[in-house]
Amino acid sequence: MVDPEQLVIFFFVDPRMNTGYQPSQQTTDLAKTASQELDAQKRCQMYSQLQDTYNQDVGSTITLYYTPSVNYLTPDVKNFVRTPLGVPLYKQVWIAR
């Protein structure tokens, strides 16, 4: 499962484009804590709690997993990554020769 941090921040911490839902301060704090949690199991539990909160508050679901993006790269391309929303981060890419 790809980490859903970008959508969690979008829905719970910085909802400028998500004007239909304004989370409580407690929910926002949980989202911030989850994004900083290094223990994968604890982080997953926090995201599950956030999804439950959203479902109770809004009555619908928020997808917290994604279909992996497929990238065809040569072994010389290093540090190529995409965000959970599929945006490639080219700034840190380099080619080993």
C-alpha positions as CSV (number, residue, x, y, z in Angstrom):
1,M,0.0,0.0,0.0
2,V,1.3,3.4,-0.9
3,D,1.3,5.9,1.9
4,P,-1.8,8.2,1.7
5,E,-0.2,11.2,3.4
6,Q,-0.9,13.7,0.6
7,L,-4.6,13.0,0.6
8,V,-4.8,13.0,4.3
9,I,-3.1,16.4,4.4
10,F,-5.5,17.6,1.7
11,F,-8.6,16.5,3.6
12,F,-7.7,17.1,7.2
13,V,-4.8,19.6,7.5
14,D,-4.9,22.0,4.6
15,P,-8.4,21.7,3.1
16,R,-8.3,24.8,0.9
17,M,-9.8,22.9,-2.0
18,N,-12.0,20.7,0.2
19,T,-14.5,23.3,1.2
20,G,-17.2,20.7,1.8
21,Y,-15.6,19.3,5.0
22,Q,-13.9,21.2,7.8
23,P,-12.4,18.7,10.3
24,S,-12.2,19.2,14.0
25,Q,-8.9,20.4,15.6
26,Q,-8.6,16.9,17.2
27,T,-8.9,15.3,13.7
28,T,-6.4,17.7,12.2
29,D,-3.9,17.0,15.1
30,L,-4.3,13.2,14.5
31,A,-3.6,13.7,10.8
32,K,-0.4,15.7,11.6
33,T,0.7,13.1,14.1
34,A,0.1,10.3,11.6
35,S,2.1,12.0,8.9
36,Q,5.1,12.1,11.3
37,E,4.7,8.6,12.8
38,L,7.6,6.3,11.7
39,D,6.1,3.0,13.0
40,A,4.2,1.7,9.9
41,Q,1.6,-0.2,12.0
42,K,0.8,2.8,14.2
43,R,0.6,5.0,11.2
44,C,-1.8,2.6,9.5
45,Q,-4.0,2.6,12.6
46,M,-4.1,6.4,12.7
47,Y,-5.0,6.5,9.0
48,S,-7.8,4.0,9.6
49,Q,-9.1,6.1,12.5
50,L,-9.0,9.2,10.2
51,Q,-11.0,7.3,7.5
52,D,-13.6,6.2,10.1
53,T,-13.9,9.8,11.3
54,Y,-14.4,11.1,7.8
55,N,-17.0,8.4,7.1
56,Q,-18.9,9.4,10.3
57,D,-18.7,13.1,9.6
58,V,-19.4,13.1,5.9
59,G,-21.1,9.7,5.3
60,S,-18.8,8.7,2.4
61,T,-15.4,7.2,2.0
62,I,-12.0,8.5,1.3
63,T,-9.7,6.3,-0.6
64,L,-6.5,5.6,1.3
65,Y,-4.8,3.3,-1.2
66,Y,-3.8,3.7,-4.8
67,T,-3.0,1.6,-7.8
68,P,0.8,1.7,-8.2
69,S,2.2,3.7,-11.1
70,V,4.3,1.7,-13.5
71,N,7.6,3.4,-14.7
72,Y,9.9,1.9,-17.2
73,L,13.4,3.1,-16.4
74,T,16.9,1.9,-17.1
75,P,19.0,0.8,-14.1
76,D,21.1,4.0,-14.5
77,V,18.2,6.2,-13.4
78,K,18.4,6.7,-9.7
79,N,16.0,8.2,-7.1
80,F,13.0,8.4,-9.4
81,V,9.9,8.5,-7.2
82,R,6.3,9.5,-7.5
83,T,4.1,11.0,-4.8
84,P,0.9,9.1,-3.8
85,L,-1.0,11.3,-6.3
86,G,1.3,10.1,-9.1
87,V,3.3,13.3,-9.5
88,P,7.0,12.4,-10.4
89,L,9.6,14.2,-8.4
90,Y,12.4,14.8,-10.9
91,K,14.4,17.2,-8.8
92,Q,16.1,14.4,-7.0
93,V,16.6,12.1,-10.1
94,W,20.1,11.4,-11.3
95,I,21.8,9.2,-13.9
96,A,24.6,6.9,-12.9
97,R,27.2,6.2,-15.5
